Amino acid sequence: MKIVIISGLSGSGKSVALRQLEDLGYYSIDNLPLELLPELVAYHQSRREDKLAVSVDIRSGIDVNQVPEQIRRLREAGNQVEVLFVEAEEDVLMRRFSETRRSHPLAGQNMTLLESLHKEREWLSPLRELAYCIDTSKMNAQQLRYAVQQWLEIDRQGLLVVLVSFGFKYGVPNNADFMFDVRSLPNPYYDPELRPFNGMDKPIQDYLDRQLWAQEMVDDIDNFLKRWLPRMQQESRSYVTIAIGCTGGQHRSVYTVERLAQRLQGKYELLVRHRQAQNLAER
C-alpha cells in the first residue's frame, strides 16, 4: 500500500494538499491520531485498497518523536510510506489567518498568533526532518496542487534531489538543505538582446557556456554534490533540496540548475523547479 503522511504548519495549505491526494484516488483522512494508523492500514488492506493519505498536525497531539518508528514498521511490513510537509513564511501565515479570520489551534493557550506559530514550528521540526517540504509562501492553491501531483508522480527508489532556482530579491526558500549564490556570475540581464530570455533558452545557455566563471561555478557545486549526496543517501535521507539563487531568478540560477540537472540525471531521482521563472515547465 502507498501511504502519504501530510503534516505542516496551520494555514500553510495542508487541506489543499489532502484534497489533491483525494482527487488522485487516495482515501484521505484529516487529523488522524498516529497511533491508529496501523489499524487503519490493516483495514484498508483487507479491502484491497492501495492508496491512503492521512493528515497529522498539532491538533492530533501526537508524540512526533515516535513517528520515525511508526514509519519504519510500516515500511518493514511492505508499505511505501512518504511524508509531505507543507509550510510558509510566518508573515504569510499571519496574513492568511487575518484574511480568513480563523484562529490558530493553539489560540486557547494564552499565546499570540506569532507565538503559536513559533511553538508549532518547533514542535513539528522532528517530523519536518523526515519529509519532502513544500514552501507555499509564494504559491496559490493551484500551484500547490500541481507541486503535490508532480512529487507523487516520481517513482522514487532512493534519494530524491530537488533543484530549485530562485531570485534573492523575492526572498530565499526556507526549505533548502543547501543554498548557493550565483549572483557573482556575468548577468545576461544587462544585455538588451538577452534580457527577454531565461536560463532555459538557448541564447542564455550559449552566453553562459562561454563564461569561464559560470563553468567553474557549476563544476564546484557539482563536485560538492558528488561528495555529499552519496553520504546523505547512506544515512537514509529521503529528500534533499538544493537552491540556486541569482538576483531575479530568471537567468543565471535557472541556467545553473539546468546544467546541474544534466550532470545528476540517471544518478538520482530529480525534481527541477524554477520559482521565479513561472513560464518554465516543471519536470
C-alpha positions, 0 to 999 in steps of 0.5 A: 500500500502507498501511504502519504503522511501530510503534516505542516504548519496551520494555514500553510495549505495542508487541506489543499494538499489532502484534497489533491491526494483525494482527487488522485484516488487516495482515501484521505483522512484529516487529523488522524491520531498516529497511533491508529494508523496501523489499524487503519492500514490493516483495514484498508488492506483487507479491502484491497485498497492501495492508496491512503493519505492521512493528515497529522498536525498539532491538533492530533497531539501526537508524540512526533518523536515516535513517528520515525518508528511508526514509519519504519514498521510500516515500511518493514511490513511492505508499505511505501510510506512518504511524508509531505510537509507543507509550510510558509513564511510566518508573515504569510501565515499571519496574513492568511489567518487575518484574511480568513479570520480563523484562529490558530489551534493553539489560540486557547493557550494564552499565546499570540498568533506569532507565538503559536506559530513559533511553538508549532514550528518547533514542535513539528521540526522532528517530523519536518526532518523526515519529509519532502517540504513544500514552501507555499509562501509564494504559491496559490492553491493551484500551484500547490496542487500541481507541486503535490501531483508532480512529487507523487508522480516520481517513482522514487527508489532512493534519494530524491534531489530537488533543484530549485532556482530562485531570485534573492530579491523575492526572498530565499526558500526556507526549505533548502538543505543547501543554498548557493549564490550565483549572483557573482556570475556575468548577468545576461540581464544587462544585455538588451538582446538577452534580457527577454530570455531565461536560463532555459533558452538557448541564447542564455545557455550559449552566453553562459557556456562561454563564461569561464566563471559560470563553468567553474561555478557549476563544476564546484557545486557539482563536485560538492554534490558528488561528495555529499549526496552519496553520504546523505543517501547512506544515512537514509535521507529521503529528500534533499533540496538544493537552491540556486539563487541569482538576483531575479531568478530568471537567468543565471540560477535557472541556467545553473540548475539546468546544467546541474540537472544534466550532470545528476540525471540517471544518478538520482531521482530529480525534481527541477523547479524554477520559482521565479521563472513561472513560464518554465515547465516543471519536470 
